Each structure stands twice: as C-alpha cells, then as structure tokens.
Amino acid sequence: MPSNPAPRVPAWPPKSAPRLFVPDELGDGRIVALEGQHAHYLGKVMRVREGDIVILCDDVTGEWAARVGQVGKHRIDLTVTEQLRPREAVPDLWLCPALLKKDRFDLILEKATELGAARIQPIVTRRCIADKLNMERARTITIEAAEQCARTALPVLAEPVKLDALLANWPQERALFFADENGGEPAAAAFAAHALASEGGPAAILAGPEGGFDDAERAAIRAHPAARPITLGPRILRGETAAIAALATWMAIAGDW
C-alpha cells in the first residue's frame, strides 16, 4: 500500500500576509501601534483579525513577522515575533532623473524603487515642465512600491536640485553616467567596464526631461570630470523610458540581478 503523504506545511510567513513599512525601529517582542492609514488599511481593506500575521519593515533592521493583537476602530496593536530577513544590501547607484509631468515622474519613482536604486535625486533643468515635487506624495509612492516588490530597504529620496547645483557639488569618486541623446559609449559596455574597474564602486545615472538637455547643459555635463556620456540605442526615448531603461541595464550588468 502507498504510504500516507506527508502533511503539507503551511507557508511561513503566509503568502497572503500584508506588508507595511513602519517608522519605528523593530525588534523581537516589541509592540507596534498602528493608527491612521495603516490601521485603516489593515482593518478595513485587509480585514485582519486578532492572531493574524503582518509583515513589517523598518528600513533599518529588515523584515519582521508581527502578530495582530487588539483590533480597534482607529488603532491596531501588533507584537513583533520573528525576524524574517535583515535589511538588504543595496548597490551604490543613484538615479538622477529630470522632473517630468506628474504621472510620468510617478512611474520613475515606482520603477526606480522596484529596480533597486539606492538614492533618487530629482533634478531641475531648463526644459523641465515641472520644477517642484510633492515630497510627501513621492515618498508614499516609493514606500508602496517597496511593499509591493518585497524590498526591505527604501531608496533615499532627495529634494529636487538644479542641474548646475548638482554638478557643482558632485562627489568626484562617483561616476556620472550621462544618458546623452547625441551619443556616447553604449550603456551596457560602459556599465560593464565600470563594474570591472571599480568592483561595484559608486555610480549614478543622469537622465533628462521631455525636451532633453539644451546645448549649454550638455556641454556643462560633458565637461564635468565625473561624467561619462552613454547612449541607450538608436531611438529617441521619453524621459521616463530613458531613466528606467538605463537603471534596468545597470542592474543587469553591474547591479544585484
């Protein structure tokens, strides 16, 4: 007679467990009180009940399982029970995209987070249609993207700066790959050479706005000692496409893919 099959072991943590980033540092046995949007999301949207598991991240120590305790109308208490993963090691790559129209820049924020950028540094150029960024809203987009793709680290999101200020204060040890629509070294080859020469040293990708950089800006970037002009191929890409494509290529060649 065939032997009885081994009982199935439930996945741990449950695949359906909600994931949230919280502002407080986590640790074994700590009590986390969630209010506001977090409490509404868990209680009204996810309908958690006492004893359910929620996965919490703090962007410091990593990812933890927490068990739901008291569920109130406006507050939910959780007890941290077990560390699941430490905070991930993030490749030292910055993405410096020019500000775009809101929906297009939202896409950059979301995809840069999913792809693993360590820092997002928005820039303002002469041809930018937008010159301001709602930082609270932008931070929410990066947090939600990190929760969706199971990152344990959030990208640093910096205030927008003008291009000339970015170049003037650029750290000389950080390579600045400049996506130039007028041409340069093929991106994949440039990224591979950097990875080989620097063993994963600090780098950044600079991508322009809808109308591209003007001649004076392009000359200033090319004159910078850290700048390395690259091309993303024969087609003219939208600003968001160029930023995302360059970041994806870098991660595939020199990042953590």
BAVOLO-820983 format. One line per 2 residues: number of its first residue (from 1); their letters; for each residue x, y, z of N, C-alpha, C, O. Coordinates in steps of 0.001 Angstrom, whole numbers, plus 500000, padded with zeros to 6 digits. Example, Ala and Ser with C-alpha at 12.3 -4.5 7.8 and 13.67 -1.06 7.14 Angstrom:
BAVOLO-820983
1) as) 513190 494310 507800 512300 495500 507800 513200 496700 507800 514236 496681 508465  512850 497750 507080 513670 498940 507140 512900 500030 507870 513409 501138 508039;
This chain:
BAVOLO-820983
1) mp) 500844 498803 500000 500000 500000 500000 500880 501248 500000 501929 501262 500643  500467 502287 499291 501266 503510 499276 501248 504168 500643 500232 504185 501337;
3) sn) 502370 504695 500999 502457 505371 502287 501652 506647 502259 501440 507246 501205  501208 507052 503429 500443 508299 503506 501349 509478 503181 502470 509557 503683;
5) pa) 500872 510388 502350 501708 511553 502015 501952 512403 503250 501114 512489 504148  503116 513024 503272 503444 513899 504392 502493 515087 504405 502136 515607 503348;
7) pr) 502084 515516 505583 501168 516662 505642 501837 517915 505089 503036 518125 505270  501056 518732 504422 501584 519955 503855 501856 520955 504976 501035 521153 505872;
9) vp) 503015 521571 504899 503383 522576 505891 502967 523938 505363 503387 524327 504274  502158 524664 506107 501736 525982 505629 502940 526901 505400 503930 526844 506130;
11) aw) 502835 527730 504396 503914 528670 504109 504101 529618 505288 503135 530076 505898  505365 529900 505595 505661 530856 506662 506669 531883 506162 507738 531527 505667;
13) pp) 506331 533126 506293 505022 533639 506719 503974 533410 505640 504331 533154 504490  502701 533495 505975 501662 533274 504955 501851 534218 503767 502125 535405 503941;
15) ks) 501700 533673 502558 501896 534498 501371 500890 535632 501284 501138 536643 500628  499762 535461 501945 498730 536492 501903 498939 537582 502953 498160 538532 503023;
17) ap) 499988 537450 503770 500193 538418 504849 500483 539804 504278 501319 539935 503384  499811 540833 504776 500097 542200 504299 501523 542606 504677 502081 542106 505654;
19) rl) 502113 543526 503885 503449 544055 504167 503347 545562 504337 502682 546247 503560  504018 546068 505370 503988 547502 505635 505354 547977 506110 506046 547275 506848;
21) fv) 505734 549177 505677 506872 549863 506278 506358 550722 507423 505345 551408 507295  507068 550674 508538 506686 551457 509710 507845 552368 510096 508998 552050 509805;
23) pd) 507561 553499 510747 508630 554453 511049 509521 554063 512221 510658 554528 512306  509032 553221 513123 509798 552880 514317 510680 551663 514073 510307 550753 513333;
25) el) 511865 551653 514709 512760 550506 514589 512131 549287 515259 511555 549383 516343  512253 548145 514594 511618 546922 515068 512601 546053 515837 513818 546192 515708;
27) gd) 512050 545160 516633 512860 544215 517391 511968 543155 518001 510762 543357 518147  512554 542034 518355 511792 540908 518889 511016 541317 520137 511585 541852 521088;
29) gr) 509702 541057 520121 508858 541329 521271 508311 542741 521357 507509 543034 522243  508723 543618 520460 508255 544991 520533 506787 545099 520112 506309 544363 519249;
31) iv) 506093 546040 520749 504698 546310 520423 504646 547480 519450 505246 548527 519691  503933 547297 518366 503783 548344 517355 502313 548740 517303 501443 547905 517053;
33) al) 502049 550004 517539 500681 550514 517481 500503 551271 516170 501177 552272 515926  499603 550795 515340 499346 551417 514046 498037 552190 514096 497012 551686 514555;
35) eg) 498096 553425 513613 496915 554267 513553 496790 554865 512147 497618 554602 511274  495766 555654 511947 495620 556365 510680 495465 555429 509490 494712 554456 509534;
37) qh) 496205 555752 508411 496072 554997 507167 496478 553538 507337 495842 552655 506761  497521 553269 508113 497939 551877 508319 496838 551075 508997 496544 549952 508587;
39) ah) 496231 551640 510026 495158 550929 510722 493951 550730 509799 493324 549671 509807  493636 551747 509016 492518 551622 508076 492801 550527 507051 491927 549717 506745;
41) yl) 494032 550505 506519 494391 549508 505503 494276 548097 506062 493679 547222 505435  494854 547875 507255 494814 546519 507824 493405 546131 508264 492965 545007 508024;
43) gk) 492699 547055 508906 491397 546704 509469 490266 546687 508465 489436 545778 508477  490225 547694 507583 489090 547823 506669 489342 547196 505300 488424 546650 504688;
45) vm) 490593 547275 504815 490895 546738 503488 491303 545263 503580 490724 544410 502908  492301 544974 504415 492789 543599 504545 491995 542780 505557 492106 541555 505581;
47) rv) 491204 543435 506386 490320 542787 507368 491079 541798 508266 490653 540658 508455  492204 542257 508810 492951 541387 509717 492178 541210 511022 491386 542060 511428;
49) re) 492436 540094 511645 491813 539775 512924 492899 539399 513924 494046 539156 513550  492531 539356 515178 493481 539001 516225 494114 537636 515913 493418 536668 515607;
51) gd) 495436 537586 515999 496170 536356 515708 496736 536289 514303 497606 535461 514035  496262 537148 513389 496797 537154 512026 498235 537652 512018 498687 538314 512952;
53) iv) 498947 537318 510941 500341 537738 510779 500418 538890 509785 499786 538862 508729  501199 539897 510140 501511 541024 509270 503028 541115 509175 503725 540918 510171;
55) il) 503542 541410 507993 504989 541562 507797 505329 543047 507855 504752 543862 507135  506271 543377 508720 506666 544760 508928 508120 544970 508533 508959 544092 508735;
57) cd) 508414 546133 507970 509781 546535 507649 510013 547925 508221 509096 548744 508280  511251 548184 508643 511546 549489 509244 512643 550260 508521 512994 551359 508950;
59) dv) 513199 549716 507434 514279 550345 506663 515557 550484 507492 516453 551246 507131  515639 549751 508598 516837 549788 509439 517329 548378 509727 518461 548022 509399;
61) tg) 516459 547579 510348 516853 546229 510748 516401 545157 509769 516950 544055 509761  515400 545470 508938 514947 544489 507968 513473 544182 508058 512650 545068 508288;
63) ew) 513147 542910 507874 511756 542454 507752 511414 541537 508926 512198 540661 509291  510230 541750 509512 509810 541014 510702 508374 540525 510545 507557 541154 509872;
65) aa) 508084 539395 511178 506696 538939 511316 506146 539517 512610 506828 539549 513635  504905 539970 512543 504252 540513 513726 502845 539932 513816 502171 539754 512801;
67) rv) 502416 539642 515022 501088 539050 515221 500108 540121 515686 500404 540908 516584  498940 540133 515058 497920 541121 515383 497354 540830 516768 496987 539699 517088;
69) gq) 497295 541888 517582 496683 541783 518895 495317 542449 518869 494412 542015 518157  495187 543490 519644 493910 544177 519719 493626 544949 518435 494485 545675 517934;
71) vg) 492426 544787 517912 491993 545495 516709 490900 546467 517115 489785 546059 517442  491222 547754 517094 490249 548772 517437 489723 549476 516210 490094 549151 515082;
73) kh) 488857 550442 516438 488260 551158 515321 489278 552028 514608 489234 552166 513385  490193 552614 515362 491180 553517 514774 492613 553113 515094 493543 553860 514793;
75) ri) 492805 551948 515698 494156 551534 516100 494250 550017 516093 493308 549316 516463  495398 549529 515666 495674 548094 515694 497037 547882 516343 498026 548500 515948;
77) dl) 497080 547007 517338 498335 546685 518021 498885 545366 517484 498145 544404 517281  500199 545341 517261 500867 544131 516799 502071 543858 517695 502692 544780 518224;
79) tv) 502390 542571 517855 503576 542167 518593 504569 541548 517634 504255 540571 516954  505775 542115 517574 506817 541588 516696 507305 540253 517241 507665 540152 518414;
81) te) 507318 539231 516394 507617 537881 516871 508893 537261 516321 509517 536440 516994  509293 537642 515100 510413 536926 514469 510990 537748 513316 510246 538298 512505;
83) ql) 512312 537827 513251 512941 538480 512113 512993 537501 510948 513453 536369 511094  512519 537947 509799 512485 537109 508608 513697 537329 507715 514256 536372 507179;
85) rp) 514110 538591 507550 515264 538929 506707 515924 540182 507253 515231 541077 507736  517250 540269 507190 517887 541546 507516 517659 542548 506389 517226 542177 505298;
87) re) 517948 543805 506655 517831 544819 505617 518780 544469 504472 519949 544159 504699  518279 544520 503264 519045 544097 502099 520217 545032 501815 520151 546230 502089;
89) av) 521279 544474 501269 522399 545279 500789 522021 545858 499436 521629 545120 498533  522131 547157 499290 521686 547839 498085 522893 548303 497274 523781 548949 497831;
91) pd) 522957 547996 495970 524048 548516 495142 524118 550043 495229 523088 550714 495296  525315 550574 495227 525510 552009 495433 525294 552771 494125 526236 553285 493522;
93) lw) 524040 552827 493710 523676 553520 492470 522618 554566 492747 521587 554280 493357  522881 555785 492293 521898 556854 492354 521234 557005 490989 521865 556810 489951;
95) lc) 519969 557351 491010 519271 557748 489784 518960 559227 489901 518338 559667 490868  519401 560001 488901 519201 561462 488884 518326 561820 487695 518850 562223 486657;
97) pa) 517009 561686 487812 516123 561979 486684 515629 563418 486726 515362 563956 487801  515508 564037 485569 514899 565358 485496 513411 565244 485808 512767 564255 485460;
99) ll) 512877 566262 486465 511449 566262 486770 510630 566244 485481 510957 566919 484505  509557 565453 485505 508647 565315 484373 507233 565648 484831 507009 565986 485993;
101) kk) 506286 565551 483908 504883 565652 484299 504580 564623 485383 505214 563571 485450  503598 564942 486234 503368 564179 487460 503248 562672 487232 503931 561896 487901;
103) dr) 502387 562241 486294 502170 560813 486127 503410 560105 485613 503665 558952 485962  504187 560802 484778 505404 560174 484245 506497 560094 485302 507244 559117 485356;
105) fd) 506589 561118 486139 507595 561050 487194 507181 560052 488272 508038 559422 488892  505885 559903 488500 505405 558861 489416 505914 557493 488969 506320 556673 489792;
107) li) 505888 557258 487665 506355 555981 487127 507844 555784 487421 508267 554686 487783  508631 556844 487265 510063 556738 487580 510264 556387 489052 511064 555509 489377;
109) le) 509549 557064 489937 509688 556789 491368 509357 555331 491680 510078 554664 492423  508270 554854 491109 507837 553479 491360 508847 552468 490826 509246 551552 491545;
111) ka) 509259 552628 489581 510136 551634 488961 511566 551718 489497 512246 550698 489606  512020 552913 489829 513354 553029 490424 513412 552301 491758 514426 551690 492094;
113) te) 512332 552366 492510 512266 551633 493776 512263 550131 493517 513013 549393 494157  511438 549674 492597 511369 548244 492290 512705 547711 491783 513090 546589 492110;
115) lg) 513410 548503 490994 514653 548046 490369 515846 548105 491319 516888 547518 491027  515716 548802 492450 516768 548743 493455 517668 549947 493565 518768 549830 494105;
117) aa) 517246 551122 493069 518072 552312 493216 518293 552612 494690 517378 552481 495503  519518 553018 495035 519817 553361 496423 519354 554768 496764 518988 555051 497905;
119) ri) 519371 555642 495777 519006 557050 496002 518370 557594 494733 518823 557305 493626  517321 558382 494902 516684 559078 493790 516880 560570 494022 516382 561136 494996;
121) qp) 517610 561189 493113 517913 562620 493215 517284 563357 492038 517898 563448 490975  516066 563887 492205 515439 564623 491107 516227 565897 490787 516820 566518 491669;
123) iv) 516217 566267 489508 516913 567483 489087 515966 568366 488273 514996 567897 487678  516284 569644 488272 515530 570628 487508 516440 571186 486426 517523 571694 486715;
125) tr) 515998 571089 485181 516767 571610 484046 515951 572702 483349 514798 572949 483703  516559 573345 482362 515901 574469 481697 514633 574041 480959 513695 574830 480841;
127) rc) 514592 572828 480470 513444 572378 479691 512440 571570 480504 511510 570992 479942  512618 571525 481812 511656 570816 482656 510322 571549 482649 510273 572766 482822;
129) ia) 509252 570807 482450 507907 571395 482551 507552 571615 484017 506942 572624 484372  507935 570671 484859 507712 570792 486301 508999 571257 486973 510099 570942 486521;
131) dk) 508844 572011 488059 510021 572428 488814 509883 572181 490310 510744 572581 491094  508793 571517 490705 508568 571188 492108 508099 569744 492225 507579 569159 491275;
133) ln) 508295 569186 493415 507883 567808 493670 507237 567746 495042 507808 568215 496026  506048 567170 495106 505382 566939 496384 506107 565788 497079 505894 564621 496748;
135) me) 506959 566123 498038 507831 565116 498634 507050 564072 499430 507408 562895 499428  506002 564491 500101 505213 563528 500879 504562 562504 499951 504585 561302 500218;
137) ra) 503985 562996 498865 503355 562096 497896 504392 561194 497238 504156 559999 497056  505553 561770 496877 506611 560982 496249 507110 559890 497184 507346 558761 496755;
139) rt) 507270 560225 498461 507704 559221 499441 506677 558105 499562 507046 556937 499687  505395 558447 499528 504350 557420 499603 504447 556463 498419 504269 555255 498576;
141) it) 504728 556997 497243 504855 556151 496050 506015 555170 496214 505874 553993 495882  507157 555637 496719 508301 554732 496877 508028 553677 497950 508430 552524 497798;
143) ie) 507353 554060 499022 507045 553095 500080 506094 552017 499557 506312 550827 499787  505054 552432 498862 504098 551455 498329 504761 550529 497320 504450 549339 497275;
145) aa) 505675 551065 496505 506391 550224 495545 507275 549219 496262 507353 548059 495859  507940 549659 497322 508801 548744 498090 507984 547651 498760 508418 546501 498822;
147) eq) 506815 547998 499257 505947 546996 499882 505487 545966 498853 505435 544771 499146  505154 546427 497653 504658 545531 496614 505731 544566 496127 505433 543407 495839;
149) ca) 506979 545030 496031 508032 544172 495467 508902 543527 496538 509944 542950 496225  508483 543619 497800 509150 542948 498922 510576 543429 499158 511433 542651 499576;
151) rt) 510834 544707 498893 512116 545280 499293 512137 545459 500798 511102 545713 501414  513302 545327 501384 513458 545605 502810 514195 546917 503036 514444 547292 504182;
153) al) 514547 547622 501961 515233 548907 502054 514532 549902 501148 514145 549570 500027  514372 551104 501629 513783 552169 500822 514881 552995 500172 515939 553194 500769;
155) pv) 514646 553477 498962 515624 554401 498381 515595 555728 499125 514539 556166 499581  516741 556360 499245 516781 557724 499768 516161 558631 498713 516563 558598 497549;
157) la) 515198 559429 499110 514535 560344 498186 514945 561762 498553 514589 562258 499622  515691 562414 497669 516227 563747 497945 515341 564836 497354 514585 564597 496412;
159) ep) 515445 566022 497916 514746 567190 497362 515319 567517 495983 516519 567353 495762  514481 567976 495056 514996 568354 493731 516037 569471 493827 515925 570368 494663;
161) vk) 517046 569404 492963 518063 570451 492878 518242 570830 491413 517957 570035 490517  518714 572047 491181 519003 572469 489819 520250 571752 489304 521129 571368 490076;
163) ld) 520306 571584 488002 521401 570836 487397 522759 571438 487747 523700 570708 488060  522867 572771 487695 524179 573376 487972 524619 573128 489406 525809 572956 489667;
165) al) 523664 573106 490344 523998 572808 491737 524416 571347 491897 525333 571032 492656  523737 570469 491179 524110 569050 491227 525552 568860 490777 526329 568168 491435;
167) la) 525905 569477 489653 527254 569316 489112 528296 569965 490023 529386 569422 490200  527972 571115 490595 528936 571829 491433 529273 571057 492700 530386 571161 493215;
169) nw) 528320 570285 493202 528525 569573 494464 528689 568069 494269 528529 567294 495212  529006 567662 493044 529072 566237 492757 530294 565590 493423 531399 566121 493316;
171) pq) 530114 564452 494108 531266 563747 494691 532139 563137 493595 531659 562341 492787  533411 563508 493567 534290 563142 492453 534486 561639 492316 534782 561146 491228;
173) er) 534322 560909 493416 534553 559464 493338 533378 558708 492724 533476 557505 492484  532257 559408 492465 531050 558748 491940 530951 558982 490435 530824 560122 489987;
175) al) 531009 557910 489661 530862 558017 488212 529469 558518 487864 528480 558076 488449  529392 559447 486908 528120 560026 486499 527843 559645 485044 528356 560269 484116;
177) ff) 527026 558612 484866 526675 558169 483521 525558 559059 482979 524451 559101 483516  525880 559760 481911 525012 560779 481341 524334 560235 480090 524983 560030 479065;
179) ad) 523023 560001 480178 522265 559499 479027 522090 560638 478033 521182 561458 478164  522975 560679 477033 523029 561777 476077 522405 561342 474759 522877 560398 474126;
181) en) 521345 562029 474347 520677 561665 473097 521553 561945 471883 521251 561477 470785  522636 562704 472063 523573 562946 470965 524635 561865 470842 525478 561918 469946;
183) gg) 524598 560889 471737 525503 559757 471596 526549 559671 472686 526804 560625 473422  527142 558500 472762 528171 558213 473747 528517 556749 473661 528173 556081 472685;
185) ep) 529198 556239 474676 529527 554821 474711 528252 554019 474949 527407 554451 475733  528081 552868 474303 526905 552043 474588 526777 551772 476086 527752 551421 476751;
187) aa) 525566 551940 476605 525358 551883 478046 525854 550581 478655 526557 550609 479665  525511 549453 478075 525887 548172 478656 527404 548032 478755 527925 547546 479759;
189) aa) 528115 548465 477701 529572 548368 477706 530171 549288 478763 531121 548910 479449  529622 550497 478900 530128 551443 479892 529891 550923 481309 530767 551041 482167;
191) fa) 528725 550356 481557 528434 549832 482887 529327 548639 483223 529802 548513 484351  529552 547768 482241 530402 546601 482461 531841 547020 482748 532495 546452 483623;
193) ah) 532326 548008 482015 533692 548480 482235 533838 549097 483616 534854 548898 484282  532838 549839 484047 532878 550437 485383 532889 549361 486463 533639 549451 487435;
195) al) 532046 548340 486285 531985 547261 487279 533314 546533 487366 533752 546157 488453  533956 546333 486222 535238 545625 486200 536341 546468 486831 537177 545950 487571;
197) as) 536342 547759 486538 537422 548621 487016 537281 548994 488482 538281 549128 489187  536048 549163 488946 535839 549682 490296 535286 548662 491276 535126 548959 492459;
199) eg) 534989 547449 490786 534417 546400 491630 533161 546893 492357 533018 546758 493572  532263 547468 491557 530997 547917 492140 531075 549254 492833 530291 549525 493742;
201) gp) 532006 550099 492425 532149 551410 493034 530945 552293 492800 530080 551960 491990  530874 553430 493505 529694 554297 493422 529469 554851 492022 530413 555202 491315;
203) aa) 528203 554921 491641 527849 555400 490307 526488 556072 490363 525762 555963 491351  526156 556769 489281 524854 557419 489157 524496 557514 487687 525363 557489 486814;
205) il) 523202 557624 487432 522682 557781 486079 521911 559089 486020 521037 559347 486848  522243 559910 485034 521591 561205 484831 520751 561132 483568 521271 560864 482485;
207) ag) 519440 561373 483706 518516 561317 482570 517751 562626 482477 517396 563222 483494  517497 563072 481249 516944 564398 481022 515436 564470 480978 514755 563462 481165;
209) pe) 514899 565681 480727 513453 565911 480678 512876 565589 479304 513565 565065 478429  511579 565918 479133 510899 565604 477883 511609 566191 476668 511727 565531 475636;
211) gg) 512084 567434 476788 512727 568082 475654 514225 567879 475597 514896 568452 474738  514761 567074 476497 516194 566842 476523 516958 567996 477158 516373 569022 477503;
213) fd) 518256 567824 477309 519120 568900 477799 519374 569896 476673 519436 569513 475505  519523 571181 477023 519900 572120 475975 521417 572068 475759 522129 571376 476487;
215) da) 521903 572801 474757 523317 572702 474386 524250 573112 475523 525286 572484 475741  523879 574165 476245 524731 574629 477338 524779 573599 478464 525839 573349 479038;
217) er) 523651 573014 478770 523620 571987 479822 524438 570771 479409 525207 570226 480201  524264 570356 478165 525011 569193 477674 526514 569458 477737 527282 568576 478119;
219) aa) 526932 570651 477372 528354 570982 477416 528872 570991 478848 529985 570536 479111  528058 571513 479787 528477 571560 481183 528611 570149 481766 529533 569867 482531;
221) ir) 527686 569278 481396 527758 567899 481899 528982 567193 481328 529733 566549 482062  529178 567314 480037 530309 566631 479396 531651 567155 479915 532645 566428 479921;
223) ah) 531673 568400 480342 532930 568972 480847 533236 568529 482266 534356 568713 482744  532262 567953 482942 532482 567538 484333 533402 566323 484365 533223 565404 483567;
225) pa) 534380 566294 485265 535342 565181 485274 534738 563822 485603 535311 562794 485242  533602 563797 486276 532987 562511 486628 532044 561993 485550 531612 560842 485613;
227) ar) 531715 562834 484550 530696 562473 483564 531214 561476 482541 532352 561566 482079  530354 560522 482197 530654 559526 481179 529429 559420 480258 528470 558726 480599;
229) pi) 529442 560084 479115 528285 560042 478216 528011 558620 477725 528929 557888 477357  526737 558247 477727 526335 556925 477241 525171 557092 476272 524476 558108 476287;
231) tl) 524970 556085 475435 523810 556044 474558 522954 554843 474914 523464 553789 475292  521654 555015 474788 520702 553938 475057 520145 553344 473770 519120 552662 473786;
233) gp) 520823 553606 472656 520401 552994 471404 519966 554016 470378 520082 555219 470610  519462 553547 469235 519180 554439 468098 517873 555206 468206 517633 556114 467411;
235) ri) 517022 554867 469167 515711 555520 469237 515694 556634 470278 516382 556555 471296  514905 557669 470015 514699 558739 470985 513675 558250 472007 512553 557891 471650;
237) lr) 514069 558240 473277 513214 557706 474335 512587 558838 475144 513185 559900 475315  511388 558596 475634 510784 559522 476579 511663 559606 477831 512473 558717 478094;
239) ge) 511492 560675 478588 512304 560848 479785 512171 559701 480753 513173 559213 481275  510934 559255 481009 510745 558154 481963 511286 556839 481412 511819 556022 482163;
241) ta) 511151 556633 480100 511665 555398 479496 513178 555350 479580 513751 554307 479896  513833 556474 479300 515293 556519 479349 515804 556224 480754 516745 555449 480923;
243) ai) 515187 556840 481761 515639 556635 483140 515465 555185 483561 516370 554593 484151  514312 554615 483263 514031 553237 483681 514893 552247 482901 515419 551295 483478;
245) aa) 515041 552466 481591 515847 551553 480777 517303 551572 481215 517936 550520 481304  517845 552761 481489 519233 552850 481926 519431 552162 483263 520418 551453 483460;
247) la) 518497 552366 484185 518608 551741 485503 518507 550223 485399 519261 549504 486054  517581 549733 484581 517440 548288 484413 518703 547681 483795 519147 546607 484201;
249) tw) 519272 548375 482817 520503 547879 482190 521642 547835 483196 522401 546866 483241  521760 548878 483997 522842 548914 485004 522688 547765 485995 523667 547100 486334;
251) ma) 521468 547532 486456 521257 546448 487420 521558 545090 486815 522057 544196 487499  521251 544930 485513 521519 543650 484853 523012 543427 484644 523484 542291 484687;
253) ia) 523754 544505 484420 525174 544383 484105 526057 544484 485347 526973 543682 485528  525785 545453 486188 526695 545741 487302 526023 545763 488653 526685 545988 489666;
255) gd) 524699 545532 488694 523961 545617 489946 523796 544274 490634 524714 543454 490651  522606 544056 491206 522396 542841 492007 521406 541869 491371 520807 541051 492068;
257) w) 521233 541951 490062 520340 540999 489396 521067 539680 489182 520490 538739 488635;
